[in-house]
Each structure stands twice: as structure tokens, then as C-alpha cells.
Amino acid sequence: MRNVFLMTILFTLIAIPESIIGAAQNQLDKAADLQAPAAFKTAEGELTKVDSVKLMFWIKAADGKEMAFNYTSQTQVTGGDNTTQGLSKLGGSHLRIHYEIVAGSNQAVKIEIQAPKT
């Protein structure tokens, strides 16, 4: 009888911390899911306008729709001179933009300047 009692106490002491740790891990997993970035969206089109004061540029997609994007000094650029400052010299270039929507605006994360098609 004494062994059963000791086993019950031992099991209780082991099970309680496990359930607390499990609950804490579950909360950490939920918090990580909320902070995980959503997948970036992609758009392609011809560069039509750059406003270097407002840090914005516009493209015209193949379907004729114009899209506006914000950019920062942290926006990654590939092709051209690999800088956002060089965008103003690239009017008419074909761009692929990876972006996310932040506060209702398209925020460019990466701009790929495509080689001209020959």
C-alpha cells in the first residue's frame, strides 16, 4: 500500500511539470506563428515612374494595371547598379518586385531588374 502511495506521489510530481512545460511550449508556438512573416507577393511590369523623394515607384503590368510600391534603403535590388538610387535611371525597364502589404501600401522587399528581352 505504501508503494502505491509513493508511486502516485512520484507520478504526480512528474506529470505536473510536464503539463506546465507543455502548456508553455504551446503558448510559445502560438506566439511564433503570429510573428511569422507572410509569404511575399510578386508583381512584374515595366517601370513607369520613380519618386525618389517619397521613395515610391510605379510599374505597369502586362494587363495594363499600374501598381505603386514604396521602398527603403533596406530594399534589396538585383541588376542595374544594385541600388534603389539607380531606379530613377531605369525608366521602361522590366522589374519583378517581391513585396508585402504594410498598412495598406505595397512595400517592396526585393526588386529584380530584368535583362532586356532580345
RAJO-V419817 format. One line per field, one symbol per residue. ss: DSSP state (H for helix, E for strand, - for the rest). psi: psi as a letter, one per 30 degrees, with the letter a starting at -180 (. if undefined). burial: # if it has 24 or more other ideal C-beta (glycine too) atoms within 12 Angstrom, else .. A space follows every 10 residues. Layout:
ss = ???
psi = ???
burial = ???
//
This chain:
ss = -HHHHHHHHH HHHHHHHHHH HHHHHHHHHH HHHHH----- EEEEEEEEEE E----EEEEE -----EEEEE -----EEE-- ----HHHHH- ---EEEEEEE EE--EEEEEE EEE-----
psi = eeeeeeeeee eeeeeeeeee eeeeeeeeee eeeefkklkk lklkakkfkk jfefhllklj lfgfkkkkkl llffkkkklb gglfffefgg kflkkkkkll jjhgljjkek kjjkkkk.
burial = .......... .......... .......... .......... ..######.# .....####. ......#### #...#.#..# ...#..#..# ..#######. .....##### ###.....
//
